[in-house]
Structures are given as structure tokens and as C-alpha cells.
Amino acid sequence: MKRILGVFVLMLTLSIALEAQSLDGLLDKALSLQEKGDNKGLGDALGMISKGVEKEVGESGGDFKSGLLSQVSGLNKMIPLASKGMVKAGPLKKIINTIKLMLGANRLGNMLGGGGSLIGKASALKSSLSLMKGGSSVLGSNSGKLDGLIDGAMGNVSKLSGGGIAAKAADKALPGQLGGILSMAKGIL
């Protein structure tokens, strides 16, 4: 019975991770589809992004939930325009990058909110930080400072996988670094 439960938990965790990765990829794909002029593909991608973000924040909540749902509302307004080729690159890029930034921040906040050790969460942390960095251009002149904080945290995230004293030191330093990143994101957004 314990073995079955363990397999179920593992499958659920992998499923959530795969959904997050596919959502992350869809964000970039939407921009690519708009550039190519694939209006049907863009409309489909925007619909999947909208449903994916709603599902993720509905299941996990988080400090950025209301902001993400607001962005989804804007995205939903673009869906009917996409099929007509009326979605402009600038507004689409702004909304996609804002979603990336907020989604990554929301994931980080949820990981930190659970308390406990971050050892074993290096992959999820790296993914969330990379997503935030990918969307940071929406911040304009403030993006450089946030990117610098993200780069500093990435250094400690990479130490988590190594084990030993370095991983333990990184595990102690990361909550403060990640908290600073989240505070800055909240202040800017």
C-alpha cells in the first residue's frame, strides 16, 4: 500500500512538473507564432496559456494569483483578435513577459511558503528563476537589478545539487535571496 501511494505521489509530482514546463514553453511559442503570422496557432496557444495559468494558480494560489488572473483576462481579450491577425507584437510581448515574471515569482513564493529545506528543489527553483528572468524585460530599467539578484540566487541554486557543506550553506542563504527577489517583484509589479 505504501509503495502504491509513493508511486502515485511521484506520478502526480511529475505530472505537475511537466504541465509547468509545457506552460513555460507555450509562453515562448506564442510569441514565435505571432511573429510567423500563424493566427490560428496563436489563438490556440493563447487559449492553452490562459487555461494553464488559471489551473496552476487555482491549484496553488500564491501572492501573485490576482495579478496573474488579471493578465489572463487581458490575454483572453486577445484570443478572438488572434484569429483575425490583429494581435500586435508589443502588447502581446508585454503580457507574455508579465505572465512569465509573475508565474515564476508565484512558484518561488509557493516553494518558500512551504518552509523546510530547499535541497532537492534545485530544478524547480532554477526553472522558476529562469522564467522570471525571461520576463524581466517588461520592467524596463529595473530589469538589470532584478536580473542581478536572480543571477546571484542561481549561483546558490546550483550548489544545492552538489550536496555536502556547500548545499547546506546554499540552503541557508537562498530563502533570504529569494525573499529579496520576491519583494522586489512585488514592489515593481
C-alpha positions as a Markdown table, in Angstrom:
| # | Residue | x | y | z |
|---|---|---|---|---|
| 1 | Met | 0.0 | 0.0 | 0.0 |
| 2 | Lys | 2.8 | 2.4 | 0.9 |
| 3 | Arg | 4.6 | 1.6 | -2.4 |
| 4 | Ile | 1.4 | 2.3 | -4.4 |
| 5 | Leu | 0.9 | 5.6 | -2.6 |
| 6 | Gly | 4.6 | 6.5 | -3.2 |
| 7 | Val | 4.2 | 5.8 | -6.9 |
| 8 | Phe | 1.0 | 7.9 | -7.1 |
| 9 | Val | 2.7 | 10.8 | -5.3 |
| 10 | Leu | 5.7 | 10.5 | -7.7 |
| 11 | Met | 3.5 | 10.4 | -10.8 |
| 12 | Leu | 1.5 | 13.4 | -9.5 |
| 13 | Thr | 4.6 | 15.4 | -8.9 |
| 14 | Leu | 6.0 | 14.6 | -12.4 |
| 15 | Ser | 2.7 | 15.5 | -14.0 |
| 16 | Ile | 2.6 | 18.9 | -12.3 |
| 17 | Ala | 6.3 | 19.5 | -13.3 |
| 18 | Leu | 5.5 | 18.5 | -17.0 |
| 19 | Glu | 2.5 | 20.8 | -17.1 |
| 20 | Ala | 4.6 | 23.7 | -15.7 |
| 21 | Gln | 7.3 | 23.0 | -18.4 |
| 22 | Ser | 4.7 | 22.8 | -21.2 |
| 23 | Leu | 3.1 | 26.1 | -20.0 |
| 24 | Asp | 6.5 | 27.8 | -19.9 |
| 25 | Gly | 7.2 | 26.6 | -23.4 |
| 26 | Leu | 3.8 | 27.8 | -24.6 |
| 27 | Leu | 4.6 | 31.3 | -23.5 |
| 28 | Asp | 7.6 | 31.5 | -25.8 |
| 29 | Lys | 5.8 | 29.6 | -28.6 |
| 30 | Ala | 3.0 | 32.2 | -28.6 |
| 31 | Leu | 5.5 | 35.0 | -29.4 |
| 32 | Ser | 7.0 | 32.9 | -32.1 |
| 33 | Leu | 3.6 | 32.1 | -33.7 |
| 34 | Gln | 2.7 | 35.8 | -33.7 |
| 35 | Glu | 6.0 | 36.6 | -35.5 |
| 36 | Lys | 5.3 | 33.9 | -38.1 |
| 37 | Gly | 1.8 | 35.1 | -38.7 |
| 38 | Asp | 0.2 | 31.8 | -37.6 |
| 39 | Asn | -3.0 | 33.3 | -36.4 |
| 40 | Lys | -4.9 | 30.1 | -35.7 |
| 41 | Gly | -1.8 | 28.7 | -33.8 |
| 42 | Leu | -1.5 | 31.9 | -31.9 |
| 43 | Gly | -5.2 | 31.8 | -30.9 |
| 44 | Asp | -4.9 | 28.2 | -29.8 |
| 45 | Ala | -1.7 | 28.9 | -27.8 |
| 46 | Leu | -3.2 | 31.9 | -26.0 |
| 47 | Gly | -6.2 | 29.7 | -25.1 |
| 48 | Met | -4.0 | 27.0 | -23.7 |
| 49 | Ile | -1.9 | 29.6 | -21.8 |
| 50 | Ser | -5.0 | 31.1 | -20.3 |
| 51 | Lys | -6.3 | 27.7 | -19.1 |
| 52 | Gly | -2.9 | 26.6 | -17.9 |
| 53 | Val | -2.3 | 29.7 | -15.8 |
| 54 | Glu | -5.8 | 29.6 | -14.4 |
| 55 | Lys | -5.4 | 26.0 | -13.5 |
| 56 | Glu | -2.0 | 26.4 | -11.9 |
| 57 | Val | -3.0 | 29.4 | -9.7 |
| 58 | Gly | -6.3 | 27.8 | -8.9 |
| 59 | Glu | -4.5 | 24.8 | -7.5 |
| 60 | Ser | -1.6 | 26.5 | -5.8 |
| 61 | Gly | -2.7 | 30.1 | -5.0 |
| 62 | Gly | 0.1 | 32.4 | -4.1 |
| 63 | Asp | 0.9 | 36.1 | -3.7 |
| 64 | Phe | 0.7 | 36.8 | -7.4 |
| 65 | Lys | -2.6 | 35.0 | -8.0 |
| 66 | Ser | -4.7 | 38.0 | -8.5 |
| 67 | Gly | -2.1 | 39.7 | -10.8 |
| 68 | Leu | -1.9 | 36.6 | -12.9 |
| 69 | Leu | -5.6 | 36.3 | -13.3 |
| 70 | Ser | -5.7 | 39.9 | -14.3 |
| 71 | Gln | -3.1 | 39.2 | -17.0 |
| 72 | Val | -5.1 | 36.1 | -18.1 |
| 73 | Ser | -8.1 | 38.4 | -18.5 |
| 74 | Gly | -6.1 | 40.6 | -20.9 |
| 75 | Leu | -4.9 | 37.5 | -22.7 |
| 76 | Asn | -8.4 | 36.3 | -23.2 |
| 77 | Lys | -9.3 | 39.6 | -24.9 |
| 78 | Met | -6.6 | 38.9 | -27.4 |
| 79 | Ile | -7.8 | 35.4 | -28.4 |
| 80 | Pro | -10.6 | 36.5 | -30.8 |
| 81 | Leu | -8.3 | 39.1 | -32.3 |
| 82 | Ala | -5.6 | 36.4 | -32.9 |
| 83 | Ser | -7.7 | 34.6 | -35.5 |
| 84 | Lys | -8.1 | 37.8 | -37.4 |
| 85 | Gly | -4.3 | 38.6 | -37.3 |
| 86 | Met | -5.0 | 41.7 | -35.2 |
| 87 | Val | -2.7 | 40.9 | -32.2 |
| 88 | Lys | 0.3 | 43.3 | -32.2 |
| 89 | Ala | 3.7 | 42.1 | -31.1 |
| 90 | Gly | 4.3 | 44.9 | -28.5 |
| 91 | Pro | 1.1 | 44.3 | -26.4 |
| 92 | Leu | 1.5 | 40.5 | -26.7 |
| 93 | Lys | 5.1 | 40.6 | -25.6 |
| 94 | Lys | 4.3 | 42.8 | -22.7 |
| 95 | Ile | 1.5 | 40.5 | -21.4 |
| 96 | Ile | 3.5 | 37.3 | -22.0 |
| 97 | Asn | 6.6 | 38.7 | -20.2 |
| 98 | Thr | 4.4 | 39.9 | -17.3 |
| 99 | Ile | 2.9 | 36.4 | -17.0 |
| 100 | Lys | 6.4 | 34.9 | -17.1 |
| 101 | Leu | 7.7 | 37.2 | -14.3 |
| 102 | Met | 4.6 | 36.7 | -12.1 |
| 103 | Leu | 4.3 | 32.9 | -12.7 |
| 104 | Gly | 8.0 | 32.4 | -11.8 |
| 105 | Ala | 7.6 | 34.6 | -8.7 |
| 106 | Asn | 4.4 | 32.8 | -7.7 |
| 107 | Arg | 6.1 | 29.4 | -8.0 |
| 108 | Leu | 9.1 | 30.7 | -5.9 |
| 109 | Gly | 6.8 | 32.1 | -3.3 |
| 110 | Asn | 4.9 | 28.8 | -3.0 |
| 111 | Met | 8.2 | 26.9 | -2.6 |
| 112 | Leu | 9.3 | 29.2 | 0.1 |
| 113 | Gly | 5.9 | 29.3 | 1.8 |
| 114 | Gly | 6.1 | 25.6 | 2.4 |
| 115 | Gly | 9.1 | 26.1 | 4.7 |
| 116 | Gly | 11.7 | 23.4 | 5.1 |
| 117 | Ser | 14.8 | 22.7 | 3.1 |
| 118 | Leu | 15.2 | 23.7 | -0.5 |
| 119 | Ile | 17.7 | 20.8 | -1.1 |
| 120 | Gly | 16.1 | 18.6 | -3.7 |
| 121 | Lys | 14.2 | 21.5 | -5.3 |
| 122 | Ala | 17.1 | 22.9 | -7.4 |
| 123 | Ser | 15.4 | 22.0 | -10.7 |
| 124 | Ala | 12.1 | 23.7 | -9.8 |
| 125 | Leu | 14.0 | 26.8 | -8.4 |
| 126 | Lys | 16.1 | 27.1 | -11.5 |
| 127 | Ser | 13.1 | 26.8 | -13.7 |
| 128 | Ser | 11.2 | 29.5 | -11.7 |
| 129 | Leu | 14.1 | 31.9 | -11.7 |
| 130 | Ser | 14.8 | 31.4 | -15.4 |
| 131 | Leu | 11.1 | 32.1 | -16.1 |
| 132 | Met | 11.3 | 35.3 | -14.1 |
| 133 | Lys | 14.5 | 36.4 | -15.9 |
| 134 | Gly | 12.9 | 35.6 | -19.2 |
| 135 | Gly | 10.1 | 38.0 | -18.4 |
| 136 | Ser | 12.1 | 40.7 | -16.7 |
| 137 | Ser | 12.4 | 42.8 | -19.8 |
| 138 | Val | 8.9 | 44.0 | -19.1 |
| 139 | Leu | 10.4 | 46.0 | -16.2 |
| 140 | Gly | 12.4 | 48.3 | -18.4 |
| 141 | Ser | 15.2 | 50.0 | -16.5 |
| 142 | Asn | 14.5 | 47.9 | -13.4 |
| 143 | Ser | 15.2 | 44.6 | -15.2 |
| 144 | Gly | 19.0 | 44.9 | -14.7 |
| 145 | Lys | 18.8 | 45.0 | -10.9 |
| 146 | Leu | 16.3 | 42.0 | -10.8 |
| 147 | Asp | 18.4 | 40.0 | -13.2 |
| 148 | Gly | 21.5 | 40.6 | -11.0 |
| 149 | Leu | 19.6 | 39.3 | -8.0 |
| 150 | Ile | 18.4 | 36.3 | -10.0 |
| 151 | Asp | 21.9 | 35.5 | -11.2 |
| 152 | Gly | 23.2 | 35.6 | -7.6 |
| 153 | Ala | 20.4 | 33.2 | -6.4 |
| 154 | Met | 21.2 | 30.9 | -9.4 |
| 155 | Gly | 24.7 | 30.5 | -8.1 |
| 156 | Asn | 23.4 | 29.2 | -4.8 |
| 157 | Val | 20.7 | 27.0 | -6.5 |
| 158 | Ser | 23.5 | 25.2 | -8.5 |
| 159 | Lys | 25.2 | 24.4 | -5.2 |
| 160 | Leu | 22.0 | 22.7 | -3.9 |
| 161 | Ser | 22.6 | 19.7 | -6.2 |
| 162 | Gly | 26.2 | 19.1 | -5.1 |
| 163 | Gly | 25.4 | 18.0 | -1.6 |
| 164 | Gly | 27.7 | 18.4 | 1.4 |
| 165 | Ile | 28.6 | 21.6 | 3.2 |
| 166 | Ala | 28.1 | 23.8 | 0.1 |
| 167 | Ala | 24.5 | 22.6 | -0.3 |
| 168 | Lys | 23.8 | 23.2 | 3.3 |
| 169 | Ala | 25.2 | 26.7 | 3.1 |
| 170 | Ala | 23.2 | 27.5 | 0.0 |
| 171 | Asp | 20.1 | 26.1 | 1.6 |
| 172 | Lys | 20.5 | 28.7 | 4.4 |
| 173 | Ala | 21.3 | 31.6 | 2.1 |
| 174 | Leu | 18.7 | 31.0 | -0.5 |
| 175 | Pro | 15.5 | 31.9 | 1.5 |
| 176 | Gly | 16.8 | 35.4 | 2.1 |
| 177 | Gln | 17.9 | 35.8 | -1.5 |
| 178 | Leu | 14.7 | 34.5 | -2.9 |
| 179 | Gly | 12.7 | 36.6 | -0.5 |
| 180 | Gly | 14.6 | 39.7 | -1.7 |
| 181 | Ile | 13.7 | 38.8 | -5.3 |
| 182 | Leu | 10.1 | 38.3 | -4.5 |
| 183 | Ser | 9.9 | 41.6 | -2.5 |
| 184 | Met | 11.4 | 43.5 | -5.5 |
| 185 | Ala | 9.0 | 41.8 | -7.9 |
| 186 | Lys | 6.0 | 42.7 | -5.7 |
| 187 | Gly | 7.2 | 46.3 | -5.3 |
| 188 | Ile | 7.6 | 46.7 | -9.1 |
| 189 | Leu | 4.5 | 44.9 | -10.2 |
